[in-house]
Amino acid sequence: MMSVERKKIERTSAGLRDALFNAMEQLREGDIEASDAKAMAALAREIVHSVQLEIEVQKLRAQYPSDTGIIAPMPLKLGTDDA
């Protein structure tokens, strides 16, 4: 396997797409294993799922503005920003 320079993934939808396209290219070039690409796809699915849940919460907050404390608190901080 050839060494690939790693840059930090931008934590946006565009960054996620870029990372997935890069993985697809690396898979086609034989630079990563299919199991690694499959694991990356699974992680991406979970990220997208968590964003979908946050969108649903925002919709509920908009629909029931007086009950925002009951619906759900703001997103929790998970881990550190040093990732």
Secondary structure, DSSP 4 states (H G I P E B T S, - for coil): -------PPPSSHHHHHHHHHHHHHHHHHTSS-HHHHHHHHHHHHHHHHHHHHHHHHHHHHHHSGGGHHHH-PSPPP-S-S--
